[in-house]
Amino acid sequence: MTLQSDQHQTARDLIGAASRVVVLTGAGMSAESGVPTFRDAQTGLWERFSPEQLATEEAFRADPELVWSWYLWRARMVRACEPNAGHRALGVAQNRLAERCRSLQIVTQNVDDLHERGGAEVLAHVHGSLFEYRCADCGAPADFELGTAEPGSVGSEEDLERMMQVAPPACERCMHGVMRPGIVWFGEMLPPEDFNAAQTAVEKCDLALVVGTSGLVQPAASLPYLALESGAAVVEINPESTPLSEEATVTLRGTAAELLPGLLLESGGASS
Ligand code: OAD
């Protein structure tokens, strides 16, 4: 047996023994669905715009068309992606554990809806959602129809060029503000309800499964350490080393879609 397969067995045993599992996910969770991560894939279309440059209130005030269009383009790109085997395994495991009076709660930094489309309920979207909108001035929630793109063109350079001409619609309530995406931008507070729910879940869990996050953006990055301080085991799934790797109870080197189905759905895991 190799060291990694020992670690896999330990992780399965920990999941099998846990009554309350919290899964903390980041961009790596959706990478195999075709959604680029923030720090690994600064290539192609993402080379042109740094999320850190566009994901601020100042950027939106300075160039609302650019920032609004960038988020619409991302939302349409995500709509064209499908949940991967990791998302689906989490959906199945969540249901199986619920049938056994155990729980699996998902806290995600991802602004996509791939957990939900993979059959799972999400406890907290701590960085907001690409599919919620509100007025940038009065804060009123707003509906917005994303529209359709030419088949095969979603997420392409041409789609992005077309989107670049789109101005955010005016708020129908206050009439002077414009719509913005319901995303947490750099320098903004996390939605308190979501972050409090995340903290409470983590404090009460027996096991935190940390999937596909670099652990570089606070305060979300503090959640695995809160789990450790509260006495929970922490299992990390990531193909690369992160600051958490040394601290985690078990670190599994591999991807979400490769590892989650085996960990959660084969003997041990959420089946036991
Ligand atoms: P990052 O892009 O910082 O990190 C992605 C992590 O996923 C890296 O550690 C990769 O090694 C790992 N990874 C890549 N492919 C993977 C796969 N197939 N399976 C598992 N892991 C994989 O993304 P986040 O940590 O989510 O904030 O970034 C945190 C926040 O920074 C984002 O929510 C966003 C960003 O700026 C806001 O938008 C506020």
Residues whose N, C-alpha, C, O or C-beta is under 5 A from the ligand:
A	BS01	OAD	G26 A27 G28 M29 A31 E32 T37 F38 R39 D40 Q109 H127 V184 G212 T213 S214 G215 V217 I237 N238 P239 E240 G254 T255 A256
